[in-house]
Amino acid sequence: MPFFSKLPPLSLYVHIPWCVRKCPYCDFNSHEAKQSLPEELYVRALLQELDSYLPLIQERKLISIFFGGGTPSLFSANAIGEILTNVAKRLDFANDIEITLEANPGTIDQVRFRDFYAAGINRLSIGIQSLQDDKLKTLGRIHDSENAKRAIDSAQTAGFTNFNLDIMYGLPDQSLDDAMQDIAAALAFQPTHFSWYQLTIEPNTFFYHQTPTLPPEDNIWEMQQQGQQLIASSGFQQYEVSAYAKPNRQCVHNLNYWQFGDYLGIGAGAHSKMTLAKNHEVCRFSQVKNPRDYLDVIKRQSVQRQVVNEKDLMFEFMLNALRLTDGVPRDLFCERTGMPIEGILPQLAKAKERGLLIDDAKIIGASELGKRFLNDLVAMFLSS
């Protein structure tokens, strides 16, 4: 049975499930908004769900809040502000709490950015994906490159000094030069954080059923190698598989995921992972996915709860921690899983023999070879 000497940091995730149009590569729980959004009803449901979790939180402070989707920037600043105000009445905030809003360039302008800033948002994540119009069209985005550039300028003018830009690579018909131009153009706006990740074809997406022609694997590998060099030369440090940041600007919210911290998710289709020291267990919760069902109080109360068993705890810790470029302190395994390190010593030894882990007695982290074959490395802990 796990034993926890102290509880992990706690984050809050708020899922806004609506978007203007479903992107062909998107496998998130998002739904096209066919009519006006039920903001008032949804905010009320979010707060009622939050209230149901309060007995599990044990007076812990929130280190971060993240509004994701869908497209959270479709909601008004008044609605976002009402959520934050009411969360603050129920939970304590850390003094330096990070509060992020995902924003789609096609749904935002300077006035809305200014209002979001006034409502309490202190970090933005702007999903531009590319700054080339032909690539944006292929990806089914509702914005063009000029919309994206105006959105970034508007965010900075509104007062946001801490913001992330999302860019994808390995796109249909993308050349190496295309990929490098996208990186250079995005970094010219001087974001504090940069998310650069490969397009993957996921089940239950339009691209899965009508798969576009992607660049050859060797070309994608070259994009990755040269892209990482270009990003590093711009003063960014890679700290996770697809995340780069200026010094001290890592995303607190996502870092908490990767370090196997706790997170409370509210909203349609949201997931939570909570450590319950009193019961000596880690539980996962999942909410109904359909927004209409979520607005139904009876269906919303049918949230699924599952106790994570010891083997899954060990695997899930490694699945997250090994994504971090510098790894994690060895002691964090015991602290976050409540399990002794002995449970994974054979796998650690085998991975080191194969050169997939760094040879450090105090750190669990992937070697350069392990980063290249990360899926193989993680799979070694499935039998833990």
C-alpha positions in Angstrom: 0.0 0.0 0.0 1.4 3.5 -0.9 2.4 5.8 1.9 2.7 9.5 1.4 4.8 11.6 3.7 3.4 14.8 2.1 1.0 15.7 -0.6 2.0 16.8 -4.1 1.5 20.3 -5.5 -2.1 20.9 -6.8 -3.2 22.4 -10.0 -6.7 23.2 -11.4 -7.7 22.5 -15.0 -10.9 24.0 -16.4 -12.2 22.5 -19.6 -14.2 24.7 -22.0 -15.4 22.1 -24.6 -16.6 24.3 -27.5 -14.7 25.5 -30.6 -15.7 27.3 -33.8 -14.7 24.3 -36.0 -13.2 20.9 -35.2 -9.6 20.7 -36.6 -9.0 17.5 -38.7 -6.1 16.4 -36.5 -7.8 17.1 -33.1 -8.7 14.2 -30.8 -9.5 16.4 -27.8 -13.0 16.5 -26.3 -14.1 19.5 -28.3 -17.5 20.3 -29.9 -18.4 22.7 -32.6 -20.5 25.6 -31.3 -23.6 25.5 -33.4 -25.3 28.3 -31.5 -24.7 30.7 -28.6 -22.8 29.2 -25.7 -24.5 28.5 -22.4 -21.9 30.4 -20.4 -24.0 31.1 -17.3 -25.2 27.5 -17.1 -21.7 26.1 -17.7 -20.1 28.3 -15.1 -22.6 27.3 -12.6 -22.0 23.6 -13.4 -18.2 24.1 -13.1 -18.5 25.6 -9.6 -20.9 22.9 -8.5 -18.5 20.3 -9.6 -15.6 22.0 -7.9 -17.7 22.0 -4.6 -18.1 18.3 -4.9 -14.3 17.9 -4.8 -13.5 20.3 -1.9 -13.6 17.5 0.8 -10.7 15.8 -1.0 -8.4 18.9 -1.3 -7.6 19.3 2.4 -6.8 23.0 2.4 -4.1 22.8 -0.3 -3.0 25.8 -2.3 -3.4 26.0 -6.0 -0.1 26.5 -7.8 -1.7 26.9 -11.3 -5.0 27.2 -13.1 -5.3 26.3 -16.8 -8.2 27.0 -19.0 -8.1 24.6 -21.9 -10.4 23.3 -24.6 -11.9 23.4 -27.1 -11.4 27.1 -27.4 -11.6 28.8 -24.0 -11.2 32.3 -25.6 -14.7 31.8 -27.0 -16.0 32.5 -23.4 -16.3 36.1 -22.3 -13.9 37.7 -19.9 -16.8 38.1 -17.5 -17.4 34.4 -17.4 -13.6 33.6 -17.0 -13.5 36.3 -14.2 -16.5 34.8 -12.5 -14.9 31.4 -12.4 -11.6 32.8 -11.0 -13.4 34.9 -8.4 -15.4 31.9 -7.2 -12.5 29.5 -7.2 -10.6 32.0 -5.1 -13.4 32.0 -2.5 -13.1 28.2 -2.2 -9.4 27.6 -2.5 -6.2 29.4 -1.5 -3.9 30.6 -4.3 -0.1 30.4 -4.1 1.4 33.9 -4.2 2.9 33.3 -7.6 0.0 31.3 -9.1 0.2 30.8 -12.8 -3.2 31.3 -14.6 -3.2 30.3 -18.2 -5.8 30.7 -21.0 -5.6 28.9 -24.3 -6.5 31.3 -27.1 -7.3 30.8 -30.8 -6.1 33.7 -33.0 -9.4 33.5 -34.9 -11.5 34.3 -31.8 -9.6 37.1 -30.2 -8.8 40.8 -30.4 -7.0 43.4 -28.3 -10.1 44.4 -26.3 -10.8 40.7 -25.4 -7.1 40.2 -24.5 -7.2 43.3 -22.3 -10.4 42.1 -20.6 -8.9 38.6 -20.0 -5.9 40.3 -18.4 -8.1 42.3 -16.1 -10.0 39.2 -15.2 -6.9 37.6 -13.7 -5.3 35.7 -16.6 -1.5 36.1 -16.3 -0.3 33.7 -19.0 -1.5 32.9 -22.6 -1.0 29.9 -24.8 -1.8 31.0 -28.4 -2.3 28.1 -30.8 -1.0 29.5 -34.1 0.3 26.1 -35.4 1.9 27.7 -38.4 2.5 31.1 -39.9 2.1 29.9 -43.5 -1.4 30.2 -45.0 -1.3 27.1 -47.1 -0.3 25.0 -44.0 -3.1 26.6 -41.9 -5.6 25.8 -44.6 -4.5 22.2 -44.6 -4.8 22.0 -40.8 -8.3 23.4 -41.0 -7.6 26.4 -38.8 -10.0 29.3 -38.8 -7.2 31.9 -38.8 -4.6 32.9 -41.4 -1.1 34.1 -40.8 -2.1 37.8 -40.5 -4.8 36.9 -37.9 -2.1 35.1 -35.9 0.4 38.0 -36.1 -2.3 40.5 -35.0 -3.3 38.3 -32.1 0.2 38.1 -30.8 0.7 41.8 -31.1 -2.7 42.4 -29.4 -1.7 40.1 -26.5 1.5 42.0 -25.9 -0.2 45.4 -26.2 -2.8 44.2 -23.7 -0.1 43.7 -21.1 0.8 40.0 -21.4 4.5 39.5 -21.0 4.3 35.7 -20.3 2.9 33.8 -23.3 3.4 30.6 -25.2 3.2 30.0 -28.9 2.2 26.6 -30.4 3.8 25.5 -33.6 3.6 22.2 -35.4 6.0 20.4 -37.7 5.9 17.3 -39.9 2.9 18.9 -41.7 1.6 17.7 -45.1 3.8 19.0 -47.9 6.1 20.7 -45.4 9.7 21.1 -46.4 12.7 21.6 -44.0 12.8 25.3 -45.0 9.1 25.7 -44.3 9.6 24.3 -40.8 12.6 26.5 -40.0 10.8 29.6 -41.4 7.8 28.9 -39.1 10.1 28.7 -36.0 12.0 31.8 -36.9 8.8 33.8 -37.6 7.2 32.7 -34.3 10.3 33.3 -32.2 10.6 36.8 -33.7 7.7 37.8 -31.4 9.8 36.9 -28.4 7.5 34.6 -26.5 8.6 33.4 -23.1 7.6 29.8 -23.9 7.5 27.8 -27.1 5.7 24.5 -27.8 6.9 22.8 -30.9 5.5 19.4 -31.6 5.1 16.9 -34.5 1.8 16.4 -36.1 0.6 12.9 -35.3 -2.4 11.1 -36.8 -4.7 10.1 -33.9 -7.7 7.7 -34.1 -11.2 9.3 -34.2 -10.0 12.3 -36.2 -10.7 13.3 -39.8 -7.0 12.9 -40.7 -7.1 9.3 -39.4 -9.9 8.4 -41.9 -8.5 10.5 -44.7 -4.8 10.6 -44.0 -2.8 13.3 -45.8 0.6 12.6 -47.2 3.2 13.5 -44.5 6.9 14.1 -45.0 9.2 11.0 -44.9 10.4 10.0 -41.5 14.0 11.0 -42.4 12.8 14.5 -43.3 10.9 14.8 -40.1 14.0 13.7 -38.1 16.0 16.4 -39.9 13.3 19.0 -39.0 13.5 18.0 -35.4 17.3 18.1 -35.2 17.7 21.5 -37.0 14.6 22.9 -35.3 16.0 22.2 -31.8 19.3 23.9 -32.7 17.5 26.9 -34.0 15.3 27.2 -30.9 18.3 26.8 -28.6 20.2 29.5 -30.5 17.3 31.9 -29.6 17.9 31.5 -25.9 15.3 28.8 -25.2 16.0 25.7 -23.1 14.2 22.5 -23.9 12.8 21.0 -20.7 10.3 18.5 -22.1 9.8 16.5 -25.3 8.0 19.4 -27.0 8.4 22.3 -24.6 11.0 25.1 -24.6 11.2 28.1 -22.3 13.2 31.1 -21.5 15.0 30.9 -18.1 12.4 30.5 -15.2 9.5 30.5 -17.7 8.6 26.9 -17.8 4.9 26.2 -17.7 4.2 25.6 -14.1 0.9 23.8 -14.9 2.3 21.3 -17.3 5.5 20.8 -15.3 3.3 19.7 -12.4 1.8 17.0 -14.7 5.2 15.7 -15.7 6.4 15.7 -12.2 3.4 13.6 -11.2 1.8 16.3 -9.2 -1.9 16.4 -8.5 -4.5 18.1 -10.7 -8.2 18.7 -10.3 -10.0 18.8 -13.6 -13.5 20.3 -13.9 -15.7 20.6 -17.0 -17.1 18.2 -19.7 -14.7 15.4 -20.2 -12.2 16.6 -17.6 -9.9 14.2 -15.8 -8.3 14.5 -12.3 -5.5 12.8 -10.4 -5.7 13.2 -6.7 -3.5 11.9 -3.9 -5.6 10.9 -0.8 -3.1 10.5 2.0 -5.8 9.6 4.5 -6.8 6.6 2.4 -3.2 5.9 1.2 -4.3 5.9 -2.4 -4.1 7.8 -5.7 -7.4 8.2 -7.5 -8.4 9.3 -11.0 -11.7 10.9 -11.8 -13.3 11.4 -15.2 -16.3 13.4 -16.1 -19.0 12.9 -18.8 -17.7 14.1 -22.2 -20.8 15.6 -23.8 -21.5 19.2 -22.8 -25.2 18.6 -22.8 -24.8 15.7 -20.4 -22.4 17.8 -18.2 -25.1 20.5 -17.9 -27.5 17.8 -16.6 -26.9 17.7 -12.8 -27.8 14.0 -12.5 -25.5 12.9 -15.3 -22.7 15.2 -14.1 -22.8 13.4 -10.7 -22.0 10.1 -12.3 -18.3 11.0 -12.4 -16.1 7.9 -12.7 -13.6 7.2 -9.9 -10.7 4.7 -10.1 -8.0 3.9 -7.6 -4.7 3.6 -9.3 -3.0 0.3 -8.5 0.6 0.0 -7.5 1.9 -1.2 -10.8 0.1 1.6 -12.7 1.4 4.2 -10.3 5.0 3.2 -11.0 4.4 3.1 -14.8 2.5 6.4 -14.9 5.2 8.2 -12.9 7.9 7.0 -15.3 5.7 7.8 -18.4 5.5 11.4 -17.3 8.9 11.9 -15.6 10.9 10.6 -18.6 9.5 13.3 -20.8 11.5 15.8 -18.9 14.8 16.7 -20.5 16.8 16.8 -17.2 14.8 14.0 -15.6 13.7 14.1 -12.0 15.3 13.6 -8.6 15.3 9.9 -7.7 13.6 10.6 -4.4 10.6 12.1 -6.2 9.5 8.6 -7.2 8.9 7.6 -3.6 7.4 11.0 -2.7 4.8 11.1 -5.6 3.9 7.4 -5.8 4.2 6.5 -2.2 6.1 3.4 -3.3 9.6 2.3 -2.5 12.1 2.7 -5.4 13.0 -1.0 -5.1 9.9 -1.7 -7.2 11.5 -0.4 -10.3 15.2 -1.1 -9.6 15.4 -4.1 -12.1 14.0 -1.9 -14.9 16.3 1.0 -14.0 19.3 -1.3 -14.1 18.3 -2.8 -17.5 17.6 0.6 -19.0 21.0 1.9 -17.9 22.7 -1.2 -19.4 21.1 -0.4 -22.7 22.2 3.2 -22.5 18.7 4.5 -22.3 19.0 6.2 -18.9 21.7 8.6 -17.7 24.2 7.1 -15.3 23.4 9.2 -12.2 22.6 7.7 -8.8 20.4 10.7 -7.8 18.5 11.4 -11.1 16.1 9.4 -13.1 16.4 10.7 -16.7 16.6 9.6 -20.3 19.9 9.6 -22.0 20.3 11.1 -25.5 19.7 7.6 -26.8 16.7 7.2 -24.5 15.2 10.4 -25.7 15.3 9.2 -29.3 13.7 5.9 -28.3 11.5 7.2 -25.6 8.6 4.9 -26.3 10.8 1.9 -26.0 12.3 3.2 -22.7 8.9 3.9 -21.2 7.6 0.4 -22.3 10.3 -1.2 -20.1 8.3 -0.1 -17.0 5.0 -1.6 -18.1 5.7 -4.7 -16.1 6.8 -2.8 -12.9 
